[in-house]
């Protein structure tokens, strides 16, 4: 599947998720970037905290297959992307979820703020025994 056209940092956000590369994923954010994952939870502030968060999630799966963009819509420095996520739990169960992320890009083209909209209860239910 070809990724939809979107700004470089957002395209790299998805590519890094698919590689399970926490460093490359966090590097798509500005130093003082903000990540709401998901919206409604406490925001993760700063690239290093974002990196630590991502690095804590990826090893919980075997493997973490990442997020695949489906559609992207860009207006100025705002980008909305619908996506599908997939992973395999450590006990071998498939985990699939989907959502929409809204990105605000900074002047340098990196992500200043990302808001992830998805149903965390559906995600968590797939991990429960």
N, CA, C and O atoms as a GROMACS GRO file, in nm:
protein
  516
    1UNK      N    1   0.085  -0.118   0.000
    1UNK     CA    2   0.000   0.000   0.000
    1UNK      C    3   0.089   0.124   0.000
    1UNK      O    4   0.181   0.136   0.081
    2UNK      N    5   0.061   0.214  -0.089
    2UNK     CA    6   0.134   0.339  -0.097
    2UNK      C    7   0.079   0.436   0.007
    2UNK      O    8  -0.042   0.450   0.021
    3UNK      N    9   0.169   0.502   0.079
    3UNK     CA   10   0.127   0.600   0.180
    3UNK      C   11   0.069   0.721   0.109
    3UNK      O   12   0.116   0.759   0.002
    4UNK      N   13  -0.033   0.783   0.169
    4UNK     CA   14  -0.086   0.906   0.110
    4UNK      C   15   0.018   1.018   0.122
    4UNK      O   16   0.107   1.013   0.207
    5UNK      N   17   0.005   1.117   0.036
    5UNK     CA   18   0.096   1.231   0.040
    5UNK      C   19   0.073   1.310   0.168
    5UNK      O   20  -0.040   1.340   0.205
    6UNK      N   21   0.183   1.343   0.236
    6UNK     CA   22   0.176   1.422   0.358
    6UNK      C   23   0.314   1.482   0.384
    6UNK      O   24   0.412   1.439   0.324
    7UNK      N   25   0.321   1.581   0.471
    7UNK     CA   26   0.450   1.643   0.500
    7UNK      C   27   0.552   1.540   0.552
    7UNK      O   28   0.515   1.439   0.612
    8UNK      N   29   0.680   1.568   0.526
    8UNK     CA   30   0.788   1.475   0.555
    8UNK      C   31   0.788   1.423   0.699
    8UNK      O   32   0.800   1.302   0.720
    9UNK      N   33   0.774   1.511   0.799
    9UNK     CA   34   0.779   1.466   0.939
    9UNK      C   35   0.666   1.369   0.970
    9UNK      O   36   0.685   1.274   1.046
   10UNK      N   37   0.548   1.392   0.912
   10UNK     CA   38   0.435   1.303   0.938
   10UNK      C   39   0.457   1.169   0.868
   10UNK      O   40   0.427   1.064   0.924
   11UNK      N   41   0.508   1.173   0.747
   11UNK     CA   42   0.541   1.049   0.676
   11UNK      C   43   0.644   0.970   0.755
   11UNK      O   44   0.633   0.848   0.765
   12UNK      N   45   0.745   1.038   0.810
   12UNK     CA   46   0.848   0.971   0.890
   12UNK      C   47   0.792   0.917   1.022
   12UNK      O   48   0.838   0.814   1.070
   13UNK      N   49   0.692   0.986   1.080
   13UNK     CA   50   0.624   0.939   1.201
   13UNK      C   51   0.570   0.797   1.176
   13UNK      O   52   0.591   0.708   1.258
   14UNK      N   53   0.501   0.778   1.064
   14UNK     CA   54   0.443   0.647   1.033
   14UNK      C   55   0.550   0.545   0.997
   14UNK      O   56   0.542   0.430   1.040
   15UNK      N   57   0.649   0.585   0.919
   15UNK     CA   58   0.756   0.493   0.879
   15UNK      C   59   0.831   0.443   1.003
   15UNK      O   60   0.862   0.324   1.013
   16UNK      N   61   0.861   0.533   1.097
   16UNK     CA   62   0.933   0.494   1.219
   16UNK      C   63   0.848   0.400   1.303
   16UNK      O   64   0.902   0.307   1.365
   17UNK      N   65   0.717   0.422   1.306
   17UNK     CA   66   0.630   0.332   1.383
   17UNK      C   67   0.634   0.192   1.324
   17UNK      O   68   0.634   0.093   1.398
   18UNK      N   69   0.636   0.182   1.192
   18UNK     CA   70   0.638   0.052   1.126
   18UNK      C   71   0.771  -0.020   1.145
   18UNK      O   72   0.776  -0.143   1.141
   19UNK      N   73   0.878   0.055   1.166
   19UNK     CA   74   1.009  -0.005   1.191
   19UNK      C   75   1.029  -0.034   1.340
   19UNK      O   76   1.124  -0.102   1.378
   20UNK      N   77   0.938   0.018   1.424
   20UNK     CA   78   0.954   0.002   1.567
   20UNK      C   79   1.075   0.077   1.620
   20UNK      O   80   1.139   0.034   1.716
   21UNK      N   81   1.107   0.190   1.558
   21UNK     CA   82   1.224   0.269   1.591
   21UNK      C   83   1.184   0.388   1.678
   21UNK      O   84   1.143   0.493   1.626
   22UNK      N   85   1.196   0.373   1.809
   22UNK     CA   86   1.154   0.478   1.902
   22UNK      C   87   1.232   0.607   1.881
   22UNK      O   88   1.176   0.715   1.893
   23UNK      N   89   1.361   0.597   1.851
   23UNK     CA   90   1.442   0.717   1.830
   23UNK      C   91   1.394   0.795   1.708
   23UNK      O   92   1.370   0.915   1.716
   24UNK      N   93   1.380   0.726   1.595
   24UNK     CA   94   1.335   0.793   1.472
   24UNK      C   95   1.194   0.847   1.489
   24UNK      O   96   1.162   0.954   1.436
   25UNK      N   97   1.110   0.775   1.561
   25UNK     CA   98   0.972   0.818   1.584
   25UNK      C   99   0.971   0.946   1.664
   25UNK      O  100   0.903   1.042   1.627
   26UNK      N  101   1.045   0.950   1.774
   26UNK     CA  102   1.050   1.070   1.858
   26UNK      C  103   1.115   1.188   1.785
   26UNK      O  104   1.080   1.303   1.809
   27UNK      N  105   1.209   1.158   1.696
   27UNK     CA  106   1.280   1.264   1.624
   27UNK      C  107   1.191   1.338   1.524
   27UNK      O  108   1.233   1.438   1.466
   28UNK      N  109   1.069   1.290   1.502
   28UNK     CA  110   0.976   1.363   1.414
   28UNK      C  111   0.913   1.481   1.487
   28UNK      O  112   0.847   1.565   1.425
   29UNK      N  113   0.934   1.488   1.620
   29UNK     CA  114   0.880   1.596   1.703
   29UNK      C  115   0.985   1.704   1.728
   29UNK      O  116   1.105   1.676   1.729
   30UNK      N  117   0.938   1.827   1.747
   30UNK     CA  118   1.025   1.934   1.794
   30UNK      C  119   1.073   1.899   1.934
   30UNK      O  120   1.013   1.815   2.001
   31UNK      N  121   1.181   1.962   1.979
   31UNK     CA  122   1.234   1.937   2.114
   31UNK      C  123   1.127   1.953   2.221
   31UNK      O  124   1.123   1.876   2.317
   32UNK      N  125   1.040   2.054   2.204
   32UNK     CA  126   0.934   2.080   2.302
   32UNK      C  127   0.798   2.030   2.254
   32UNK      O  128   0.694   2.082   2.295
   33UNK      N  129   0.800   1.929   2.165
   33UNK     CA  130   0.677   1.875   2.109
   33UNK      C  131   0.585   1.816   2.216
   33UNK      O  132   0.628   1.784   2.327
   34UNK      N  133   0.458   1.801   2.179
   34UNK     CA  134   0.356   1.749   2.269
   34UNK      C  135   0.283   1.636   2.197
   34UNK      O  136   0.247   1.648   2.079
   35UNK      N  137   0.261   1.525   2.268
   35UNK     CA  138   0.194   1.409   2.210
   35UNK      C  139   0.080   1.368   2.303
   35UNK      O  140   0.103   1.332   2.419
   36UNK      N  141  -0.042   1.373   2.252
   36UNK     CA  142  -0.161   1.327   2.324
   36UNK      C  143  -0.192   1.187   2.271
   36UNK      O  144  -0.245   1.175   2.161
   37UNK      N  145  -0.160   1.083   2.347
   37UNK     CA  146  -0.177   0.946   2.298
   37UNK      C  147  -0.242   0.858   2.403
   37UNK      O  148  -0.174   0.800   2.488
   38UNK      N  149  -0.376   0.849   2.397
   38UNK     CA  150  -0.471   0.920   2.312
   38UNK      C  151  -0.515   1.052   2.375
   38UNK      O  152  -0.481   1.084   2.488
   39UNK      N  153  -0.592   1.127   2.297
   39UNK     CA  154  -0.654   1.249   2.348
   39UNK      C  155  -0.737   1.212   2.471
   39UNK      O  156  -0.809   1.112   2.470
   40UNK      N  157  -0.725   1.291   2.576
   40UNK     CA  158  -0.795   1.263   2.700
   40UNK      C  159  -0.700   1.212   2.808
   40UNK      O  160  -0.730   1.222   2.927
   41UNK      N  161  -0.586   1.158   2.766
   41UNK     CA  162  -0.485   1.117   2.863
   41UNK      C  163  -0.389   1.235   2.884
   41UNK      O  164  -0.391   1.331   2.807
   42UNK      N  165  -0.307   1.226   2.987
   42UNK     CA  166  -0.211   1.334   3.012
   42UNK      C  167  -0.118   1.347   2.892
   42UNK      O  168  -0.066   1.247   2.843
   43UNK      N  169  -0.097   1.470   2.844
   43UNK     CA  170  -0.006   1.488   2.730
   43UNK      C  171   0.137   1.454   2.768
   43UNK      O  172   0.180   1.475   2.882
   44UNK      N  173   0.210   1.400   2.671
   44UNK     CA  174   0.351   1.369   2.688
   44UNK      C  175   0.426   1.490   2.632
   44UNK      O  176   0.406   1.527   2.516
   45UNK      N  177   0.511   1.550   2.713
   45UNK     CA  178   0.574   1.677   2.676
   45UNK      C  179   0.724   1.663   2.657
   45UNK      O  180   0.795   1.612   2.744
   46UNK      N  181   0.770   1.707   2.543
   46UNK     CA  182   0.913   1.708   2.513
   46UNK      C  183   0.956   1.582   2.442
   46UNK      O  184   0.906   1.472   2.468
   47UNK      N  185   1.052   1.599   2.349
   47UNK     CA  186   1.097   1.487   2.267
   47UNK      C  187   1.150   1.371   2.351
   47UNK      O  188   1.123   1.255   2.320
   48UNK      N  189   1.224   1.399   2.457
   48UNK     CA  190   1.280   1.290   2.537
   48UNK      C  191   1.172   1.210   2.609
   48UNK      O  192   1.182   1.087   2.620
   49UNK      N  193   1.068   1.278   2.659
   49UNK     CA  194   0.956   1.205   2.722
   49UNK      C  195   0.878   1.125   2.619
   49UNK      O  196   0.833   1.014   2.647
   50UNK      N  197   0.863   1.183   2.499
   50UNK     CA  198   0.795   1.111   2.390
   50UNK      C  199   0.876   0.986   2.356
   50UNK      O  200   0.819   0.877   2.339
   51UNK      N  201   1.008   1.001   2.345
   51UNK     CA  202   1.095   0.887   2.314
   51UNK      C  203   1.080   0.778   2.421
   51UNK      O  204   1.067   0.660   2.388
   52UNK      N  205   1.083   0.818   2.548
   52UNK     CA  206   1.070   0.721   2.657
   52UNK      C  207   0.935   0.650   2.652
   52UNK      O  208   0.928   0.529   2.675
   53UNK      N  209   0.829   0.724   2.622
   53UNK     CA  210   0.696   0.663   2.612
   53UNK      C  211   0.692   0.559   2.501
   53UNK      O  212   0.649   0.446   2.522
   54UNK      N  213   0.738   0.597   2.383
   54UNK     CA  214   0.736   0.505   2.269
   54UNK      C  215   0.822   0.382   2.298
   54UNK      O  216   0.783   0.269   2.270
   55UNK      N  217   0.940   0.406   2.355
   55UNK     CA  218   1.031   0.295   2.387
   55UNK      C  219   0.972   0.201   2.491
   55UNK      O  220   1.012   0.085   2.499
   56UNK      N  221   0.877   0.249   2.571
   56UNK     CA  222   0.813   0.162   2.670
   56UNK      C  223   0.698   0.080   2.610
   56UNK      O  224   0.664  -0.026   2.663
   57UNK      N  225   0.640   0.127   2.501
   57UNK     CA  226   0.526   0.059   2.439
   57UNK      C  227   0.570  -0.053   2.344
   57UNK      O  228   0.516  -0.163   2.349
   58UNK      N  229   0.667  -0.025   2.259
   58UNK     CA  230   0.707  -0.120   2.154
   58UNK      C  231   0.742  -0.258   2.210
   58UNK      O  232   0.698  -0.358   2.153
   59UNK      N  233   0.821  -0.269   2.318
   59UNK     CA  234   0.858  -0.402   2.368
   59UNK      C  235   0.744  -0.483   2.429
   59UNK      O  236   0.761  -0.600   2.461
   60UNK      N  237   0.628  -0.421   2.446
   60UNK     CA  238   0.512  -0.492   2.501
   60UNK      C  239   0.447  -0.584   2.398
   60UNK      O  240   0.352  -0.656   2.429
   61UNK      N  241   0.499  -0.581   2.274
   61UNK     CA  242   0.442  -0.659   2.164
   61UNK      C  243   0.552  -0.742   2.099
   61UNK      O  244   0.671  -0.714   2.112
   62UNK      N  245   0.509  -0.847   2.028
   62UNK     CA  246   0.605  -0.934   1.961
   62UNK      C  247   0.546  -0.988   1.832
   62UNK      O  248   0.496  -1.101   1.829
   63UNK      N  249   0.550  -0.910   1.724
   63UNK     CA  250   0.611  -0.779   1.708
   63UNK      C  251   0.509  -0.666   1.715
   63UNK      O  252   0.388  -0.689   1.714
   64UNK      N  253   0.561  -0.542   1.723
   64UNK     CA  254   0.481  -0.421   1.704
   64UNK      C  255   0.493  -0.388   1.556
   64UNK      O  256   0.602  -0.358   1.508
   65UNK      N  257   0.382  -0.394   1.482
   65UNK     CA  258   0.387  -0.377   1.337
   65UNK      C  259   0.368  -0.232   1.293
   65UNK      O  260   0.396  -0.197   1.179
   66UNK      N  261   0.320  -0.147   1.384
   66UNK     CA  262   0.313  -0.005   1.356
   66UNK      C  263   0.180   0.045   1.307
   66UNK      O  264   0.080  -0.026   1.303
   67UNK      N  265   0.184   0.171   1.269
   67UNK     CA  266   0.067   0.243   1.220
   67UNK      C  267   0.079   0.263   1.070
   67UNK      O  268   0.185   0.302   1.020
   68UNK      N  269  -0.029   0.236   0.999
   68UNK     CA  270  -0.032   0.250   0.854
   68UNK      C  271  -0.130   0.361   0.817
   68UNK      O  272  -0.249   0.351   0.846
   69UNK      N  273  -0.080   0.469   0.753
   69UNK     CA  274  -0.170   0.577   0.714
   69UNK      C  275  -0.264   0.533   0.602
   69UNK      O  276  -0.223   0.462   0.511
   70UNK      N  277  -0.389   0.576   0.611
   70UNK     CA  278  -0.489   0.542   0.511
   70UNK      C  279  -0.522   0.664   0.425
   70UNK      O  280  -0.517   0.657   0.303
   71UNK      N  281  -0.556   0.774   0.490
   71UNK     CA  282  -0.587   0.900   0.421
   71UNK      C  283  -0.520   1.014   0.495
   71UNK      O  284  -0.505   1.009   0.617
   72UNK      N  285  -0.479   1.117   0.421
   72UNK     CA  286  -0.420   1.235   0.484
   72UNK      C  287  -0.479   1.360   0.421
   72UNK      O  288  -0.503   1.366   0.300
   73UNK      N  289  -0.501   1.458   0.505
   73UNK     CA  290  -0.554   1.587   0.460
   73UNK      C  291  -0.471   1.696   0.524
   73UNK      O  292  -0.461   1.704   0.647
   74UNK      N  293  -0.411   1.780   0.442
   74UNK     CA  294  -0.322   1.886   0.490
   74UNK      C  295  -0.381   2.022   0.455
   74UNK      O  296  -0.420   2.047   0.341
   75UNK      N  297  -0.387   2.108   0.556
   75UNK     CA  298  -0.429   2.247   0.537
   75UNK      C  299  -0.328   2.333   0.611
   75UNK      O  300  -0.325   2.335   0.734
   76UNK      N  301  -0.244   2.403   0.537
   76UNK     CA  302  -0.140   2.484   0.599
   76UNK      C  303  -0.046   2.395   0.679
   76UNK      O  304   0.010   2.300   0.626
   77UNK      N  305  -0.029   2.426   0.807
   77UNK     CA  306   0.061   2.347   0.893
   77UNK      C  307  -0.014   2.242   0.974
   77UNK      O  308   0.043   2.182   1.065
   78UNK      N  309  -0.140   2.219   0.941
   78UNK     CA  310  -0.222   2.117   1.009
   78UNK      C  311  -0.241   1.997   0.917
   78UNK      O  312  -0.267   2.012   0.798
   79UNK      N  313  -0.229   1.878   0.976
   79UNK     CA  314  -0.244   1.756   0.898
   79UNK      C  315  -0.331   1.659   0.978
   79UNK      O  316  -0.306   1.635   1.096
   80UNK      N  317  -0.433   1.603   0.914
   80UNK     CA  318  -0.516   1.500   0.976
   80UNK      C  319  -0.496   1.371   0.897
   80UNK      O  320  -0.505   1.371   0.774
   81UNK      N  321  -0.469   1.261   0.968
   81UNK     CA  322  -0.441   1.134   0.902
   81UNK      C  323  -0.523   1.023   0.968
   81UNK      O  324  -0.517   1.005   1.090
   82UNK      N  325  -0.600   0.951   0.889
   82UNK     CA  326  -0.664   0.830   0.941
   82UNK      C  327  -0.564   0.716   0.924
   82UNK      O  328  -0.488   0.712   0.827
   83UNK      N  329  -0.564   0.623   1.019
   83UNK     CA  330  -0.464   0.517   1.019
   83UNK      C  331  -0.521   0.389   1.080
   83UNK      O  332  -0.626   0.388   1.143
   84UNK      N  333  -0.446   0.282   1.057
   84UNK     CA  334  -0.474   0.153   1.118
   84UNK      C  335  -0.346   0.106   1.188
   84UNK      O  336  -0.236   0.119   1.134
   85UNK      N  337  -0.363   0.052   1.308
   85UNK     CA  338  -0.248   0.001   1.383
   85UNK      C  339  -0.258  -0.148   1.398
   85UNK      O  340  -0.368  -0.204   1.405
   86UNK      N  341  -0.143  -0.214   1.404
   86UNK     CA  342  -0.144  -0.358   1.426
   86UNK      C  343  -0.019  -0.402   1.501
   86UNK      O  344   0.088  -0.343   1.488
   87UNK      N  345  -0.038  -0.507   1.577
   87UNK     CA  346   0.070  -0.565   1.656
   87UNK      C  347   0.027  -0.706   1.693
   87UNK      O  348  -0.087  -0.747   1.667
   88UNK      N  349   0.118  -0.778   1.754
   88UNK     CA  350   0.088  -0.910   1.807
   88UNK      C  351   0.128  -0.907   1.955
   88UNK      O  352   0.239  -0.868   1.989
   89UNK      N  353   0.034  -0.948   2.041
   89UNK     CA  354   0.065  -0.949   2.184
   89UNK      C  355   0.174  -1.052   2.212
   89UNK      O  356   0.199  -1.140   2.130
   90UNK      N  357   0.237  -1.041   2.327
   90UNK     CA  358   0.344  -1.135   2.362
   90UNK      C  359   0.294  -1.278   2.372
   90UNK      O  360   0.371  -1.373   2.360
   91UNK      N  361   0.162  -1.294   2.395
   91UNK     CA  362   0.108  -1.431   2.401
   91UNK      C  363   0.046  -1.473   2.267
   91UNK      O  364  -0.030  -1.570   2.260
   92UNK      N  365   0.079  -1.399   2.161
   92UNK     CA  366   0.043  -1.441   2.026
   92UNK      C  367  -0.090  -1.395   1.971
   92UNK      O  368  -0.129  -1.438   1.863
   93UNK      N  369  -0.163  -1.307   2.043
   93UNK     CA  370  -0.293  -1.262   1.994
   93UNK      C  371  -0.278  -1.138   1.906
   93UNK      O  372  -0.202  -1.048   1.940
   94UNK      N  373  -0.350  -1.132   1.792
   94UNK     CA  374  -0.346  -1.012   1.710
   94UNK      C  375  -0.414  -0.895   1.780
   94UNK      O  376  -0.515  -0.912   1.849
   95UNK      N  377  -0.357  -0.778   1.763
   95UNK     CA  378  -0.412  -0.655   1.818
   95UNK      C  379  -0.425  -0.558   1.702
   95UNK      O  380  -0.326  -0.523   1.637
   96UNK      N  381  -0.548  -0.514   1.676
   96UNK     CA  382  -0.575  -0.421   1.566
   96UNK      C  383  -0.658  -0.306   1.618
   96UNK      O  384  -0.752  -0.326   1.695
   97UNK      N  385  -0.622  -0.185   1.578
   97UNK     CA  386  -0.696  -0.067   1.619
   97UNK      C  387  -0.682   0.038   1.510
   97UNK      O  388  -0.597   0.025   1.422
   98UNK      N  389  -0.763   0.140   1.517
   98UNK     CA  390  -0.757   0.245   1.415
   98UNK      C  391  -0.793   0.378   1.479
   98UNK      O  392  -0.849   0.384   1.588
   99UNK      N  393  -0.759   0.483   1.409
   99UNK     CA  394  -0.789   0.615   1.461
   99UNK      C  395  -0.755   0.724   1.363
   99UNK      O  396  -0.730   0.701   1.244
  100UNK      N  397  -0.754   0.844   1.416
  100UNK     CA  398  -0.718   0.963   1.340
  100UNK      C  399  -0.621   1.043   1.424
  100UNK      O  400  -0.646   1.068   1.542
  101UNK      N  401  -0.511   1.083   1.364
  101UNK     CA  402  -0.417   1.172   1.430
  101UNK      C  403  -0.425   1.309   1.366
  101UNK      O  404  -0.439   1.321   1.244
  102UNK      N  405  -0.416   1.412   1.448
  102UNK     CA  406  -0.412   1.549   1.399
  102UNK      C  407  -0.277   1.607   1.442
  102UNK      O  408  -0.243   1.604   1.560
  103UNK      N  409  -0.203   1.659   1.347
  103UNK     CA  410  -0.070   1.712   1.370
  103UNK      C  411  -0.068   1.862   1.345
  103UNK      O  412  -0.131   1.911   1.251
  104UNK      N  413   0.005   1.934   1.429
  104UNK     CA  414   0.037   2.074   1.406
  104UNK      C  415   0.188   2.080   1.388
  104UNK      O  416   0.263   2.041   1.478
  105UNK      N  417   0.231   2.128   1.274
  105UNK     CA  418   0.373   2.134   1.245
  105UNK      C  419   0.430   2.269   1.286
  105UNK      O  420   0.363   2.372   1.276
  106UNK      N  421   0.554   2.268   1.333
  106UNK     CA  422   0.624   2.390   1.368
  106UNK      C  423   0.686   2.453   1.245
  106UNK      O  424   0.678   2.398   1.135
  107UNK      N  425   0.749   2.567   1.264
  107UNK     CA  426   0.809   2.640   1.151
  107UNK      C  427   0.917   2.560   1.080
  107UNK      O  428   0.935   2.576   0.960
  108UNK      N  429   0.988   2.474   1.152
  108UNK     CA  430   1.094   2.393   1.092
  108UNK      C  431   1.045   2.267   1.024
  108UNK      O  432   1.124   2.190   0.970
  109UNK      N  433   0.914   2.243   1.026
  109UNK     CA  434   0.855   2.127   0.960
  109UNK      C  435   0.840   2.004   1.048
  109UNK      O  436   0.780   1.906   1.006
  110UNK      N  437   0.894   2.008   1.171
  110UNK     CA  438   0.875   1.896   1.262
  110UNK      C  439   0.739   1.909   1.332
  110UNK      O  440   0.675   2.013   1.326
  111UNK      N  441   0.698   1.802   1.398
  111UNK     CA  442   0.568   1.800   1.465
  111UNK      C  443   0.579   1.878   1.596
  111UNK      O  444   0.662   1.846   1.682
  112UNK      N  445   0.496   1.980   1.610
  112UNK     CA  446   0.490   2.053   1.736
  112UNK      C  447   0.393   1.983   1.832
  112UNK      O  448   0.422   1.967   1.951
  113UNK      N  449   0.278   1.940   1.777
  113UNK     CA  450   0.178   1.874   1.861
  113UNK      C  451   0.107   1.767   1.778
  113UNK      O  452   0.069   1.791   1.664
  114UNK      N  453   0.089   1.650   1.838
  114UNK     CA  454   0.014   1.542   1.774
  114UNK      C  455  -0.094   1.497   1.870
  114UNK      O  456  -0.070   1.475   1.989
  115UNK      N  457  -0.215   1.483   1.817
  115UNK     CA  458  -0.329   1.436   1.895
  115UNK      C  459  -0.380   1.308   1.831
  115UNK      O  460  -0.422   1.308   1.715
  116UNK      N  461  -0.377   1.198   1.908
  116UNK     CA  462  -0.423   1.068   1.859
  116UNK      C  463  -0.564   1.042   1.910
  116UNK      O  464  -0.588   1.041   2.031
  117UNK      N  465  -0.655   1.022   1.818
  117UNK     CA  466  -0.794   0.991   1.851
  117UNK      C  467  -0.819   0.844   1.818
  117UNK      O  468  -0.825   0.806   1.701
  118UNK      N  469  -0.833   0.762   1.922
  118UNK     CA  470  -0.871   0.622   1.905
  118UNK      C  471  -0.932   0.575   2.036
  118UNK      O  472  -0.913   0.636   2.141
  119UNK      N  473  -1.004   0.464   2.028
  119UNK     CA  474  -1.071   0.410   2.146
  119UNK      C  475  -0.975   0.321   2.223
  119UNK      O  476  -0.953   0.206   2.186
  120UNK      N  477  -0.920   0.375   2.329
  120UNK     CA  478  -0.821   0.301   2.407
  120UNK      C  479  -0.882   0.176   2.471
  120UNK      O  480  -0.812   0.077   2.492
  121UNK      N  481  -1.011   0.180   2.503
  121UNK     CA  482  -1.077   0.063   2.563
  121UNK      C  483  -1.076  -0.056   2.467
  121UNK      O  484  -1.055  -0.170   2.509
  122UNK      N  485  -1.100  -0.030   2.340
  122UNK     CA  486  -1.097  -0.138   2.239
  122UNK      C  487  -0.955  -0.194   2.227
  122UNK      O  488  -0.936  -0.315   2.219
  123UNK      N  489  -0.858  -0.104   2.228
  123UNK     CA  490  -0.717  -0.146   2.222
  123UNK      C  491  -0.683  -0.233   2.342
  123UNK      O  492  -0.628  -0.342   2.326
  124UNK      N  493  -0.715  -0.187   2.463
  124UNK     CA  494  -0.683  -0.259   2.587
  124UNK      C  495  -0.757  -0.392   2.597
  124UNK      O  496  -0.703  -0.489   2.649
  125UNK      N  497  -0.882  -0.396   2.549
  125UNK     CA  498  -0.960  -0.519   2.558
  125UNK      C  499  -0.893  -0.633   2.482
  125UNK      O  500  -0.905  -0.749   2.520
  126UNK      N  501  -0.824  -0.601   2.375
  126UNK     CA  502  -0.755  -0.705   2.297
  126UNK      C  503  -0.634  -0.761   2.372
  126UNK      O  504  -0.585  -0.869   2.340
  127UNK      N  505  -0.586  -0.686   2.471
  127UNK     CA  506  -0.471  -0.730   2.549
  127UNK      C  507  -0.510  -0.805   2.675
  127UNK      O  508  -0.428  -0.874   2.736
  128UNK      N  509  -0.637  -0.791   2.715
  128UNK     CA  510  -0.685  -0.856   2.838
  128UNK      C  511  -0.707  -1.004   2.813
  128UNK      O  512  -0.740  -1.046   2.702
  129UNK      N  513  -0.688  -1.081   2.916
  129UNK     CA  514  -0.709  -1.227   2.904
  129UNK      C  515  -0.852  -1.262   2.924
  129UNK      O  516  -0.888  -1.379   2.918
   0.00000   0.00000   0.00000
